[in-house]
Amino acid sequence: MSNATDGASRSQFWALYLTRFAEGFGFITLITLLGTYINTLDPQATTVLGVTVSAGFVIGMYTTGFTLAQTVAVVPLAWAGDRYDKRTVLLAVLAVGAGVYALFPLVDSSGSFILVRALQGFAVTGAGLMTLSLVGQIADVGSRAEKIGKANAASFAASIVGSLSAGGIYDAVGFGPIFTIITVLMVAAWSVTWAVLDEDDTRVEGFPFSDLAVSRRILTMTGFRAQYAFAVTMVRTWVPIYVSTEMAAGGLGVTGIAIGVTVTAEKATNMVGQLFTGRLSDAYGRSLFVFAGGGAYGAIAMGIPFSAAIGTAVGAGVTLPILGELPPAYLPLVAFSGLLGVADSFREPASMALFADEGTDDGSVASSFGIRELVWRPGSVAGPLIAGWLMVEVSMGSVFYVGGAFAITGVLTFLAILANEHGRAALTAW
């Protein structure tokens, strides 16, 4: 009986990993092509209700429209997942996602792009919340970060395939075929989830957000995460924008496949790292991994503006097969991108496991992950607007200086709160 149960659990994990793969593939495709959309749609300053909106603000809305929709979607989706069947909610958002990706080839203006990106935000949020909640709920506490790390690795594997194929396919045939592939993937994930995943019989009455919001551990993580959201959203979004926008706008202006390589460097190192770091944080505690990974991310981000100087010093301006002629900053930027993935692979499974630990005991794991998402939203909404303004009004490099600074202040806040409560044992307490 136990072997059959173990087999059923494994098949459910694999179904959830496939869903993470489909979600990650769609998400990274849009991130990879964001700079290309900027070049194609050519956002301009405009006037709305008598207020002049700058081109930088419109560029920021390409990401902020997505994150605003995520913000609105978090509470009702997380509540529905805890109150009803998470499997049913997951199937519903996967169906919405398939429809959304089918709409992207019809985009022909900044306004329509921002609208469809908002719909994508709803689908990505629902799929992410439900898959991670179910992984955290099915896994034992002693293997929770490990299983979450593997689920994240599936998403990063999709990111690698998606970023490379998106750039290459766009260079060959344009936008349309890319979104056909994503739509087919979403339908496949829906079918496997429907066939394999068991119904979720946990039910939570009331509104569990209110109890979880005053959890000491969640409040401590909030002090870090609210600031770190600015860092990751600005840096992760602006690395492909930096590499893909025209040189006149402060970018490197490289080809689609070269854009994909830059994004892939971060995703590949993060994917490989999370296959191991989740298990380590299960064994040695979560808080040390959050602190070390977050601090390293900020330091590496601040190094990105030095890519051109480093590349010039070592003679990195070369011409490579497939990638073509590359400016001196390109190869150092790829290296920095890979280091960002290494740093975040230490933080992410540990952070997710902390939230899962808090919510699983009373069955409100979706709400716990919902709070995690909500804490992220102010930074993910405001961060791109700040970055868009900095890119246009100050410099491309200033985006990474400011983004890195948010990560550093976040980990210092985290350490200060832990030290106040636990003294010298601060980074090994949890």
C-alpha positions in Angstrom: 0.0 0.0 0.0 2.8 2.4 0.9 4.5 1.8 -2.5 1.2 2.6 -4.3 0.8 5.8 -2.2 4.4 6.8 -2.9 3.8 6.3 -6.6 0.6 8.4 -6.5 2.4 11.2 -4.7 5.3 11.1 -7.2 2.9 11.3 -10.1 1.2 14.3 -8.5 4.5 16.1 -8.0 5.4 15.5 -11.6 2.0 16.9 -12.7 2.7 20.0 -10.7 6.2 20.2 -12.0 4.8 20.1 -15.6 2.4 23.0 -14.7 5.3 25.0 -13.3 7.1 24.3 -16.6 4.2 25.6 -18.7 3.8 28.7 -16.5 7.5 29.4 -16.6 7.7 29.0 -20.3 5.0 31.6 -20.9 6.3 34.0 -18.4 9.9 34.0 -19.6 8.9 34.4 -23.2 7.4 37.7 -22.5 10.3 38.8 -20.4 12.7 37.8 -23.2 10.8 39.7 -25.8 10.0 42.8 -23.7 12.8 44.8 -25.3 11.7 43.6 -28.7 8.1 44.8 -28.0 9.5 48.1 -26.9 11.4 48.5 -30.2 8.4 47.3 -32.3 5.6 49.3 -30.6 7.9 52.3 -30.0 6.2 53.8 -26.9 5.8 57.5 -27.0 4.8 60.2 -24.5 1.0 60.7 -24.5 -1.7 62.7 -22.7 -4.3 61.0 -20.6 -7.1 63.1 -19.1 -5.0 66.2 -19.5 -1.9 64.6 -17.8 1.2 64.1 -19.9 2.5 60.5 -19.5 6.2 60.1 -20.4 7.6 57.3 -22.6 9.4 56.0 -19.6 6.2 55.6 -17.7 4.6 53.7 -20.6 7.7 51.4 -20.8 7.3 50.8 -17.0 3.6 49.9 -17.6 4.7 47.1 -19.9 5.6 45.3 -16.6 3.5 47.1 -14.1 0.3 46.3 -15.9 1.2 42.7 -15.4 2.1 43.1 -11.7 -1.0 45.3 -10.9 -3.2 42.4 -12.2 -1.3 40.0 -10.1 -1.8 42.2 -7.0 -5.6 42.3 -7.6 -5.7 38.5 -8.2 -3.8 37.3 -5.2 -6.3 37.5 -2.4 -9.4 36.0 -4.2 -7.4 33.2 -5.7 -5.6 32.3 -2.5 -8.8 32.4 -0.5 -10.6 30.3 -3.1 -7.7 27.7 -3.0 -8.0 27.3 0.8 -11.8 27.5 0.9 -12.4 25.1 -1.9 -10.5 22.7 -4.1 -7.1 23.9 -5.2 -7.1 21.4 -8.1 -10.3 23.1 -9.5 -8.8 26.6 -9.1 -5.6 25.5 -10.8 -7.6 24.0 -13.8 -9.5 27.2 -14.2 -6.5 29.5 -14.3 -4.7 27.1 -16.7 -7.7 27.4 -19.1 -7.6 31.2 -18.8 -3.9 31.2 -19.5 -4.3 29.2 -22.7 -6.8 31.8 -23.9 -4.5 34.7 -22.9 -1.5 33.5 -24.8 -3.6 33.0 -27.9 -4.4 36.7 -27.8 -0.8 38.0 -27.9 -0.4 37.8 -31.7 -3.3 40.3 -32.0 -1.4 43.0 -30.0 -0.8 46.1 -32.2 -0.3 49.0 -29.7 1.1 49.7 -26.3 -2.4 49.9 -24.9 -3.4 46.4 -26.1 -0.1 45.0 -25.0 -0.5 46.3 -21.5 -4.1 44.9 -21.3 -3.1 41.4 -22.4 -0.1 41.5 -20.1 -2.6 42.2 -17.3 -4.6 39.1 -18.2 -1.4 37.1 -18.3 -0.7 38.4 -14.7 -3.9 36.8 -13.5 -3.1 33.5 -15.1 0.5 33.4 -13.9 -0.4 34.3 -10.3 -3.1 31.6 -10.1 -1.0 28.9 -11.5 2.0 29.8 -9.3 -0.1 30.1 -6.1 -1.9 26.8 -6.6 1.1 24.7 -7.7 3.3 25.9 -4.9 0.5 25.5 -2.4 -0.1 22.0 -3.5 3.6 21.1 -3.5 4.0 22.5 0.0 0.8 20.7 1.2 1.7 17.3 -0.2 5.4 17.3 0.8 6.5 16.3 4.3 8.0 19.1 6.4 11.5 17.6 6.3 11.5 17.6 2.5 9.4 20.7 1.8 12.2 23.1 0.6 13.6 20.2 -1.5 10.3 19.6 -3.3 9.7 23.4 -3.7 13.2 23.7 -5.1 12.5 21.0 -7.7 9.2 22.7 -8.6 11.1 25.9 -9.1 13.8 24.0 -11.1 11.0 22.9 -13.5 10.0 26.5 -14.0 13.6 27.5 -14.6 14.1 24.7 -17.1 11.1 26.2 -19.0 12.8 29.6 -18.7 15.9 28.2 -20.4 14.0 26.6 -23.2 11.6 29.5 -23.5 14.2 32.3 -23.6 16.4 30.6 -26.2 13.6 29.4 -28.4 11.6 32.7 -28.1 14.6 34.7 -29.4 15.4 32.3 -32.2 11.9 31.8 -33.4 11.2 35.5 -33.3 14.3 36.2 -35.4 13.1 33.6 -38.0 9.3 34.0 -38.2 8.1 36.7 -35.8 5.8 36.6 -32.8 2.9 34.4 -33.9 4.4 30.8 -33.7 5.9 31.5 -30.3 2.5 32.0 -28.7 1.0 28.9 -30.5 3.6 26.8 -28.7 2.8 28.4 -25.3 -0.9 27.8 -25.8 -0.3 24.1 -26.6 1.8 23.8 -23.5 -0.9 25.3 -21.3 -3.5 22.9 -22.8 -1.1 19.9 -22.1 -0.6 21.0 -18.5 -4.4 21.3 -18.0 -4.9 17.8 -19.4 -2.3 16.2 -17.2 -3.4 18.0 -14.1 -7.0 16.9 -14.7 -6.0 13.3 -15.2 -3.4 12.9 -12.4 -3.9 15.3 -9.6 -6.1 14.2 -6.7 -8.9 16.5 -5.4 -7.9 18.7 -2.5 -10.1 17.9 0.5 -8.7 20.6 2.9 -11.2 23.3 3.6 -10.6 26.5 5.6 -13.5 28.5 6.9 -13.3 32.3 7.4 -10.4 34.5 6.2 -7.0 33.0 7.2 -5.1 36.0 5.9 -5.9 37.9 9.2 -4.3 35.3 11.4 -1.2 34.6 9.2 -0.6 38.4 8.8 0.4 38.7 12.5 2.7 35.6 12.5 6.1 36.6 13.9 7.9 34.6 11.2 5.9 36.1 8.4 6.3 39.6 9.8 10.1 39.1 9.9 10.2 37.9 6.3 8.0 40.8 5.3 10.7 43.3 6.4 13.1 41.7 4.0 10.8 40.7 1.2 9.0 44.1 0.7 12.4 45.7 -0.1 13.8 42.7 -2.0 10.8 42.8 -4.4 12.1 46.2 -5.8 15.5 44.6 -6.4 14.5 41.5 -8.2 11.8 43.1 -10.3 14.0 45.9 -11.5 17.1 43.8 -12.1 15.6 40.7 -13.5 13.4 42.7 -15.9 16.0 45.2 -16.9 18.8 42.7 -17.8 17.0 41.6 -21.0 15.9 45.2 -21.6 19.6 46.4 -21.3 20.8 43.7 -23.7 18.0 44.2 -26.3 17.2 47.9 -26.5 18.9 50.0 -29.1 22.3 51.5 -28.2 20.9 55.0 -28.6 18.7 54.2 -25.6 21.6 52.9 -23.5 21.3 49.2 -24.4 23.4 46.8 -26.3 21.1 46.1 -29.3 22.0 42.5 -29.8 20.0 39.8 -31.7 17.1 37.7 -30.3 19.1 34.6 -29.7 21.8 36.6 -27.8 19.0 38.1 -25.7 17.9 34.5 -24.9 21.4 33.5 -23.9 21.6 36.3 -21.4 18.3 35.4 -19.7 19.2 31.7 -19.9 22.4 32.2 -17.9 20.4 33.4 -14.9 17.8 30.7 -15.2 20.3 27.8 -15.7 22.4 28.6 -12.7 19.2 29.1 -10.6 17.7 25.8 -11.8 20.8 23.7 -11.0 21.3 25.5 -7.7 17.8 24.8 -6.5 18.1 21.1 -7.0 20.6 21.2 -4.1 20.0 24.3 -2.0 16.5 23.4 -1.0 17.7 20.2 0.6 20.5 22.1 2.3 18.0 24.6 3.8 15.9 21.7 5.0 18.9 20.4 6.9 20.6 23.6 8.2 17.8 26.1 8.5 16.2 28.7 6.2 17.2 32.2 7.5 20.9 31.8 6.7 20.1 31.0 3.1 17.7 33.9 2.8 20.3 36.4 4.1 23.3 35.1 2.1 21.4 34.8 -1.2 19.7 38.2 -0.9 22.9 40.0 0.0 24.9 38.4 -2.8 22.1 39.3 -5.3 22.3 43.0 -4.4 26.1 43.1 -4.7 26.1 41.3 -8.1 23.4 43.7 -9.4 25.5 46.7 -8.5 28.3 45.2 -10.6 26.3 45.0 -13.8 27.0 48.7 -14.9 30.7 47.8 -15.0 30.1 45.2 -17.7 31.3 47.6 -20.5 34.5 48.5 -18.6 35.2 44.9 -17.8 34.5 43.8 -21.4 36.7 46.5 -22.8 39.6 45.7 -20.4 39.6 42.0 -21.4 38.8 42.4 -25.0 35.3 40.8 -24.9 34.0 42.6 -28.0 34.0 39.6 -30.4 32.0 38.0 -33.2 30.6 34.5 -32.4 28.7 31.9 -34.5 24.9 32.3 -34.3 25.2 35.2 -31.8 26.9 37.5 -34.3 28.9 40.6 -33.5 28.9 41.3 -29.7 29.7 44.6 -27.9 32.4 44.4 -25.2 29.7 44.6 -22.4 27.8 41.5 -23.6 29.9 38.5 -22.3 30.5 40.1 -18.8 26.8 40.8 -18.6 26.1 37.1 -19.3 28.5 36.2 -16.5 26.7 38.6 -14.1 23.4 37.2 -15.1 24.6 33.7 -14.2 25.9 34.9 -10.8 22.4 36.4 -10.1 21.0 33.0 -10.6 23.4 31.4 -8.2 22.6 34.0 -5.5 18.9 33.6 -5.9 19.0 29.8 -5.8 20.1 30.0 -2.2 17.3 32.4 -1.2 14.2 31.2 -3.0 13.5 27.7 -1.8 14.3 28.7 1.8 12.0 31.7 1.6 9.2 29.7 0.1 9.6 26.9 2.7 9.3 29.4 5.5 5.9 30.6 4.2 4.8 27.0 3.6 5.8 26.0 7.1 3.6 28.7 8.6 0.5 27.9 6.5 0.5 24.1 6.2 -0.2 23.3 9.9 -3.7 24.7 9.8 -4.4 24.0 6.1 -4.2 27.6 4.9 -1.0 27.2 2.8 -2.5 29.0 -0.2 -3.2 32.1 2.0 0.3 31.9 3.4 1.7 32.0 -0.2 -0.9 34.7 -0.9 0.6 36.9 1.8 4.1 36.2 0.3 2.8 37.4 -3.1 1.1 40.5 -1.6 4.2 41.6 0.2 6.0 41.4 -3.2 3.5 43.5 -5.0 4.3 47.1 -4.0 7.9 46.6 -5.2 6.9 44.7 -8.3 4.4 47.4 -9.2 6.5 50.5 -8.4 9.9 49.0 -9.2 9.4 49.0 -13.0 8.0 52.5 -13.0 11.1 53.7 -11.1 13.4 51.7 -13.4 11.7 53.1 -16.5 12.1 56.6 -15.3 15.8 56.0 -14.3 16.5 54.4 -17.7 15.1 57.4 -19.6 16.0 60.3 -17.3 19.3 59.1 -15.7 21.0 56.1 -17.2 20.7 52.4 -17.8 23.3 51.7 -15.1 21.3 53.6 -12.4 18.6 51.0 -12.6 21.0 48.3 -11.4 22.6 50.5 -8.7 19.2 51.3 -7.2 17.9 47.7 -7.6 21.0 46.3 -5.9 20.6 48.9 -3.0 17.1 47.6 -2.3 18.5 44.0 -1.9 21.2 45.2 0.5 18.8 47.2 2.7 16.4 44.3 2.7 18.9 41.7 4.1 20.2 44.2 6.7 16.6 44.8 7.9 16.1 41.0 8.0 19.3 40.5 10.0 18.5 43.4 12.4 15.0 41.9 13.3 16.5 38.4 13.7 19.3 39.7 15.9 16.9 41.6 18.1 14.9 38.4 18.7 17.6 35.8 18.7 20.9 37.5 19.4 24.0 35.6 18.1 21.8 32.7 16.9 20.0 35.0 14.5 20.9 33.3 11.2 20.5 29.8 12.6 17.3 30.3 14.5 14.9 29.2 11.7 
